[in-house]
Amino acid sequence: STAAAESSAKAASVAVISSSASSQSTGNTVVAPLGPFGTARRIIQREGPLALYKGLTAVYTGIVPKMAIRFVSFEWYRDILGGWYDSYTGFTASTPSPTVTFTAGLLSGLTEAILIVTPAEVCKIRMQSQYHSLIDPSHKPQMHAKYKNVVQTAALIVKEEGPSALYKGVVPTMMRQGCNQAVNFSVYNWSKKKVLAWKKSRVEEQGGSSKDVQLDHWQSLLLGGLSGGMGPLVNNPLDVVKTRMQKQVIHEGKEPKYKGLLQSCIIIAQEEGTPALWKGITPRLMRIMPGQAITFMTYEAVSAKMESYGWFD
């Protein structure tokens, strides 16, 4: 949770850019790819620098409990699955197997998607997209913001569209978060195991004890950033579809344009080309990789300190 708060402000500004880039479409919206820096410059020119922080309250509201649920549920799932796996194989492993780590990461991603991520992102995207920064200013409605903060946004969505509207895009969100955390935890723990083995071998070669060897802060920072970038490279189409589904407002008696994952992917590919499914990948990596780097570094540091105090005994 501490790590989540540290990276929230940066994440909010990059998320605005990513949301703008991934939700471009035809009509009055500029469809030529501007890139993350061009998009940021356009937002600042038309709405001012504070517009880069639209949806910050939703980010804070979502990211702190999300990170808490992610790590608590991952450790819980890994302990449960590890016990089952040991019973199945007939021996107790010193470290969880890659299969157990992958499955625990997958389940933790699904858990956070249902409990926190989907409602928080629906609110965040509504707040960010109510004045789309890529629309020609002459077509921009002159009115006060409809969505002001995450609580008011959630209440208004429920009032106008029903509670189920907070779970628009829940399936692609679950798939995205599940894939992200399965890959994230698997790559991080595999890399951590390799680095620790290398460090222990060096200590033993010098005649020292390798019992208390731990990752340095910069090593957990680097490994966390690299592992955090793997998932988005694979599942960005899910993020684009999720953004489109959560952004659209459902009017009674009118059929929504984006109805499901496969149907949305086909429509986007037909109307804008297959590369449109990877819109926003650069700002998304700029947001996720530093955030994951800070998160894992802080998690390792806090966990080590708590272990030294005997809190896990």
Secondary structure as UniProt FT lines:
FT   HELIX           2..22
FT   HELIX           35..47
FT   HELIX           49..53
FT   TURN            54..55
FT   HELIX           56..89
FT   HELIX           98..112
FT   HELIX           113..117
FT   HELIX           118..129
FT   TURN            130..131
FT   TURN            133..134
FT   HELIX           137..139
FT   HELIX           150..161
FT   HELIX           163..167
FT   TURN            168..169
FT   HELIX           170..205
FT   TURN            206..207
FT   TURN            211..212
FT   HELIX           217..228
FT   HELIX           230..247
FT   TURN            252..253
FT   HELIX           261..272
FT   HELIX           274..278
FT   TURN            279..280
FT   HELIX           281..308
FT   TURN            309..312
//
